[in-house]
Amino acid sequence: MADLTKPTATTTAAKKPAAQPNKGGNLIATLAPIACIIAGYVIWRFVLGNASNFSNPDKSGAWFWPSHKGPLGTFTKMYEGGIVVPILIGCFLIVLTFVVERLLTVAKAAGTGSNTEFIRKVQFHLANKEVDKAIAECDKQKGSVGNVMKSGLKKYKEMITNTELDSDQKVLNIQKEIEEATALELPMLEKNLVFLSTIASVATLLGLFGTVLGMIRSFSKLGEEGGGEAARELSQGISEALYNTALGIGTSAVAIIMYNVFTTRIDAITYGIDESGFTLTQSFAANYK
């Protein structure tokens, strides 16, 4: 007859409080895109659209979108690309913002040294049954792998002195602890990557949209005026409209490249976390049968 009084891994596993959302991170994700779009408009309107950058500035007093003519520089021509240009500049600033934010986060999550070397040191200490030294290595390593390994080692140490559970149940408890620690680390690594993946798709479409609007304006002017002068203005208008496409493609390219860089680094960290869990469970099963 089964022993109904024997404790199980489920009943003895410590219950952890649910992870609280990072309010600071959420605030950045909310405010940064808005601030970048506003900054994009400011750059377009007051830097590229400064009256001194044009041979024939608008003197009508229009504030939101002055109709300046005759840009004096290459980058100043972007101003005549239309109202989509500041949105594209804002998208580029959003990409830069979250690239910097992710670089700092992933660099911190990677730890202070090689994860492979760190896991090798932990394996050595566990083989010698020196759990405290293994935990000390986690404090040195830090990062996501170090955090998960430390959580697992604390449960590992607890299970060594546990006399109520059998070996399989102890291993299950360690696995569960590692899974809970991993569930807290992975969302932090992948957070805000959605901005890069979204802009990678949207920026090109916005650029094409701005180009189409510019060409519509140019062909409309050709139809109204006609003649050789209108044809010259048409070719100039198309050239200016294509700045939208160039800016959109450039923004999209940066977003795609950096998204792939981050996912590759996150995959390496995730592999280290998986290897940590395997190391702990195998070590406990071998040393404390």
C-alpha positions as CSV (number, residue, x, y, z in Angstrom):
1,M,0.0,0.0,0.0
2,A,1.4,3.4,-0.9
3,D,2.7,5.5,1.9
4,L,0.3,8.5,2.1
5,T,2.4,10.3,4.7
6,K,5.5,10.5,2.5
7,P,6.1,14.1,1.4
8,T,6.4,14.8,-2.3
9,A,8.5,17.2,-4.3
10,T,5.5,19.3,-5.1
11,T,4.4,19.8,-1.6
12,T,7.9,20.7,-0.3
13,A,8.9,23.0,-3.1
14,A,9.1,26.5,-1.9
15,K,6.5,28.7,-3.5
16,K,7.9,32.0,-4.9
17,P,6.0,35.2,-5.3
18,A,5.1,36.1,-8.8
19,A,7.7,38.3,-10.5
20,Q,6.8,42.0,-10.3
21,P,6.8,44.0,-13.5
22,N,9.8,46.3,-13.9
23,K,8.1,49.7,-13.8
24,G,11.2,51.6,-14.9
25,G,11.5,49.4,-18.0
26,N,7.8,49.8,-18.8
27,L,8.2,53.6,-18.5
28,I,11.1,53.6,-20.9
29,A,9.1,51.4,-23.4
30,T,6.2,53.8,-23.2
31,L,7.9,57.2,-23.2
32,A,10.9,56.5,-25.5
33,P,9.0,56.1,-28.7
34,I,6.9,59.2,-28.1
35,A,10.0,61.3,-27.2
36,C,11.9,60.0,-30.3
37,I,9.0,60.9,-32.7
38,I,8.9,64.4,-31.2
39,A,12.7,64.7,-31.4
40,G,12.4,63.5,-35.1
41,Y,10.1,66.4,-35.8
42,V,12.3,68.9,-34.0
43,I,15.3,67.8,-36.1
44,W,13.3,67.9,-39.3
45,R,11.6,71.3,-38.6
46,F,14.3,73.3,-36.8
47,V,17.6,71.7,-38.0
48,L,17.0,70.5,-41.6
49,G,14.2,73.1,-42.0
50,N,16.1,76.1,-40.7
51,A,15.4,79.1,-43.0
52,S,19.1,79.7,-43.4
53,N,19.5,76.4,-45.2
54,F,17.4,77.5,-48.2
55,S,17.9,80.0,-50.9
56,N,14.2,80.8,-51.0
57,P,12.8,80.5,-47.4
58,D,9.1,80.6,-46.7
59,K,8.2,84.1,-45.5
60,S,4.5,83.4,-44.9
61,G,5.0,82.7,-41.2
62,A,3.9,79.1,-41.4
63,W,5.1,77.3,-38.3
64,F,4.3,73.6,-38.5
65,W,5.5,73.0,-42.1
66,P,7.1,76.0,-43.8
67,S,7.3,75.8,-47.6
68,H,11.0,76.5,-48.0
69,K,12.6,76.2,-51.5
70,G,16.1,75.9,-52.8
71,P,17.9,73.7,-50.3
72,L,21.6,74.6,-50.0
73,G,22.9,71.2,-48.8
74,T,22.6,67.5,-49.5
75,F,21.0,66.7,-46.1
76,T,18.8,69.8,-46.2
77,K,17.1,68.3,-49.3
78,M,15.6,65.7,-46.9
79,Y,13.4,68.4,-45.5
80,E,11.5,68.6,-48.8
81,G,10.8,64.9,-48.6
82,G,7.6,65.7,-46.7
83,I,6.0,65.1,-43.4
84,V,6.9,61.4,-43.4
85,V,10.6,62.3,-43.0
86,P,10.3,63.3,-39.3
87,I,8.5,60.1,-38.6
88,L,11.3,58.1,-40.2
89,I,13.9,60.1,-38.3
90,G,11.9,59.3,-35.1
91,C,11.9,55.6,-36.0
92,F,15.7,55.7,-36.4
93,L,16.1,57.4,-33.0
94,I,13.8,54.7,-31.5
95,V,16.1,52.0,-33.0
96,L,19.2,53.8,-31.6
97,T,17.5,54.1,-28.2
98,F,16.6,50.5,-27.8
99,V,19.9,49.3,-29.3
100,V,21.7,51.1,-26.5
101,E,19.2,49.9,-23.9
102,R,19.6,46.2,-25.1
103,L,23.4,46.5,-25.3
104,L,23.6,47.5,-21.7
105,T,21.0,44.8,-20.6
106,V,22.5,41.9,-22.5
107,A,26.1,42.9,-21.5
108,K,25.0,42.8,-17.9
109,A,23.2,39.5,-18.4
110,A,26.3,37.9,-20.0
111,G,28.2,38.1,-16.7
112,T,31.8,39.1,-15.9
113,G,33.5,36.2,-17.6
114,S,33.1,33.2,-19.9
115,N,30.0,31.1,-19.1
116,T,31.8,28.0,-20.3
117,E,34.7,28.5,-17.9
118,F,32.3,29.4,-15.1
119,I,30.3,26.2,-15.5
120,R,33.5,24.2,-15.6
121,K,34.6,25.7,-12.2
122,V,31.2,25.0,-10.7
123,Q,31.4,21.4,-11.9
124,F,34.8,21.0,-10.3
125,H,33.6,22.3,-6.9
126,L,30.5,20.1,-7.0
127,A,32.6,17.1,-7.9
128,N,34.5,17.8,-4.7
129,K,31.3,18.5,-2.8
130,E,32.2,22.1,-2.2
131,V,28.9,23.8,-2.7
132,D,29.8,27.0,-0.9
133,K,32.7,27.5,-3.2
134,A,30.4,26.9,-6.2
135,I,28.0,29.6,-4.8
136,A,31.0,32.0,-4.4
137,E,31.8,31.4,-8.1
138,C,28.2,32.5,-8.9
139,D,28.7,35.8,-6.9
140,K,31.9,36.4,-9.0
141,Q,30.3,35.6,-12.4
142,K,26.9,37.4,-11.9
143,G,24.7,37.7,-15.0
144,S,21.8,35.5,-15.9
145,V,23.7,32.3,-15.9
146,G,25.2,33.1,-12.5
147,N,21.8,34.0,-11.1
148,V,20.1,30.8,-12.3
149,M,23.1,28.7,-11.1
150,K,23.1,30.4,-7.7
151,S,19.3,29.7,-7.2
152,G,19.8,26.1,-8.2
153,L,22.8,25.7,-5.9
154,K,20.9,27.1,-2.9
155,K,18.2,24.4,-3.5
156,Y,21.0,21.9,-4.1
157,K,22.5,22.7,-0.7
158,E,19.1,22.5,0.9
159,M,18.4,19.1,-0.7
160,I,21.7,17.6,0.6
161,T,20.5,17.9,4.2
162,N,16.9,17.0,3.4
163,T,16.0,13.6,4.9
164,E,12.3,13.4,3.9
165,L,12.6,13.1,0.1
166,D,14.2,10.4,-2.0
167,S,16.9,11.1,-4.5
168,D,14.5,11.5,-7.5
169,Q,12.3,13.9,-5.7
170,K,15.3,16.0,-4.6
171,V,16.5,16.2,-8.3
172,L,12.9,17.3,-9.3
173,N,13.0,20.0,-6.7
174,I,16.3,21.3,-8.0
175,Q,14.9,21.3,-11.6
176,K,11.9,23.2,-10.5
177,E,14.0,25.8,-8.8
178,I,16.1,26.2,-11.9
179,E,12.9,26.6,-14.1
180,E,11.5,29.3,-11.8
181,A,14.8,31.2,-11.9
182,T,15.0,30.9,-15.7
183,A,11.4,32.1,-16.0
184,L,12.5,35.3,-14.2
185,E,15.6,35.9,-16.4
186,L,14.5,35.2,-20.0
187,P,11.7,37.9,-20.2
188,M,14.3,40.5,-19.1
189,L,16.6,39.4,-22.0
190,E,13.9,39.5,-24.7
191,K,12.2,42.6,-23.5
192,N,11.9,45.5,-26.0
193,L,13.2,43.5,-28.9
194,V,9.7,43.8,-30.4
195,F,10.5,47.5,-31.1
196,L,13.4,46.5,-33.4
197,S,11.5,43.7,-35.1
198,T,8.5,46.0,-35.7
199,I,10.5,48.9,-37.1
200,A,12.5,46.6,-39.3
201,S,9.2,45.9,-41.2
202,V,7.5,49.3,-40.8
203,A,10.3,51.7,-41.7
204,T,10.6,50.4,-45.2
205,L,6.9,50.7,-45.8
206,L,6.9,54.2,-44.3
207,G,9.7,55.2,-46.6
208,L,7.8,53.9,-49.7
209,F,4.7,55.7,-48.4
210,G,6.6,59.0,-48.2
211,T,8.1,58.5,-51.6
212,V,4.6,57.9,-53.2
213,L,3.3,61.0,-51.5
214,G,6.2,63.0,-52.9
215,M,5.7,61.7,-56.4
216,I,2.0,62.4,-56.2
217,R,2.8,66.1,-55.4
218,S,5.4,66.2,-58.2
219,F,3.1,64.7,-60.9
220,S,0.3,67.0,-59.8
221,K,2.5,70.0,-60.3
222,L,3.6,68.7,-63.7
223,G,-0.1,68.4,-64.7
224,E,-0.9,71.9,-63.5
225,E,2.1,73.8,-65.0
226,G,3.4,71.7,-67.9
227,G,6.4,72.7,-70.0
228,G,10.2,72.1,-69.6
229,E,10.4,73.9,-66.2
230,A,7.7,71.6,-64.8
231,A,9.6,68.6,-66.0
232,R,12.8,69.8,-64.2
233,E,10.8,70.3,-61.0
234,L,9.3,66.9,-61.5
235,S,12.7,65.2,-61.6
236,Q,13.9,67.3,-58.6
237,G,10.7,66.4,-56.7
238,I,11.2,62.7,-57.3
239,S,14.8,62.9,-56.2
240,E,13.7,64.6,-52.9
241,A,10.9,62.0,-52.4
242,L,13.4,59.2,-52.7
243,Y,15.0,60.4,-49.5
244,N,12.1,58.8,-47.7
245,T,12.9,55.4,-49.3
246,A,16.6,55.8,-48.4
247,L,15.9,56.7,-44.8
248,G,13.4,53.9,-44.4
249,I,15.6,51.2,-45.9
250,G,18.6,52.4,-43.8
251,T,16.6,52.4,-40.6
252,S,15.2,49.0,-41.4
253,A,18.7,47.6,-42.1
254,V,20.1,48.8,-38.8
255,A,17.1,47.3,-36.9
256,I,17.4,43.9,-38.6
257,I,21.1,43.7,-38.1
258,M,20.9,44.6,-34.4
259,Y,17.9,42.4,-33.8
260,N,19.9,39.4,-35.1
261,V,22.9,40.4,-33.0
262,F,20.8,40.4,-29.9
263,T,19.0,37.2,-30.6
264,T,22.3,35.4,-31.2
265,R,23.7,36.7,-27.9
266,I,20.5,35.8,-26.0
267,D,20.6,32.3,-27.5
268,A,24.2,31.9,-26.1
269,I,23.0,33.0,-22.7
270,T,20.0,30.7,-22.8
271,Y,22.3,27.8,-23.8
272,G,24.4,28.6,-20.7
273,I,21.3,28.5,-18.5
274,D,20.3,25.1,-19.9
275,E,23.8,23.8,-19.3
276,S,23.7,25.1,-15.7
277,G,20.5,23.1,-15.0
278,F,21.9,20.0,-16.5
279,T,25.2,20.4,-14.5
280,L,23.3,20.7,-11.2
281,T,20.9,17.8,-11.7
282,Q,23.6,15.4,-13.0
283,S,26.0,16.3,-10.2
284,F,23.4,15.8,-7.5
285,A,22.2,12.5,-9.0
286,A,25.8,11.3,-9.1
287,N,27.0,12.5,-5.7
288,Y,23.9,12.0,-3.5
289,K,22.2,8.8,-4.6
